Amino acid sequence: MDDGRTESAPLTKQDFEALARFRFGIRRYLRFSEEAVRSHGLTPQHYQLLLALKGFPGREWATMRELADRLQLRHHSVVELVDRAQKQGLVDRAPHPPDARAIRVQLTAAGQRDLARLSALHRDELRRMSAVLALPTWEGPEGAAG
């Protein structure tokens, strides 16, 4: 099967160790994130929604379609997530004037506070984990270690 990729050099023991170390770092960070978010009374999905809204390029809101793309979820799943977040007072929604079919979602003051508190914890944890989350460095066109 041709998937458009070129053959790469065989992986070395060091390559496997680097990949395993990076994967371990990702899992460790995700576990930290889930525990931190839950200890503050939110779900990981709510935190991801709040972060996607605050981190949306160039503005402080996003449409449901944009959130579905950012969160890599189906539209109906985002609608349900936003419904739950709105019931908790984390987000508000309003019609999007240029397109009457679209809905704008934005953070409430409570959502802003929760996000700021949790994101500070996440930033601090990423700083502590910077060595284990460093991307492996492979040189050469085939991705082989040099």
Steps between C-alpha positions, in 0.01 A plus 500: 500500500641839400410767755735761352772456760856411410696220657680607813808355660450223757449625854779457750468407866549870580213590265268262683614638836437858383155410369412313820626787718294752304189278511549457876520878538176548308319240713640650820386848399153380401462320832610812689253707297206269562568485875553877530184583307284250689632627835362843400155359421524494121535226243800482268263572211381821667859615551580428135192699394596799717858490375388475136282808548762713675774382268308552178715713268407866481184505709335393826223284353447222248214344308382147564654391170837653595487333841422165338811541287722615789381224733491238223141410590180463303269801494231335715759406764613863522138613535456261795829611656408868466153427646659345810756780532227762468297331776810526722532870420831459314393621155231705331372467148342750266405522133783585264373810310670432163344152486166448675555123498828523694534532877780691674632352823704701749625468855312647795687670785481173695637309201784752469590458870494119488703496180762743635546296819525166318718631219753637749525150650543349152767752403693428821479125441623539141797697629581218743464242225691685227783246488276195466278674244788622283450381145751243382748640250554304185716631222503424131224466244409148609464594866800291602704607799824658394 
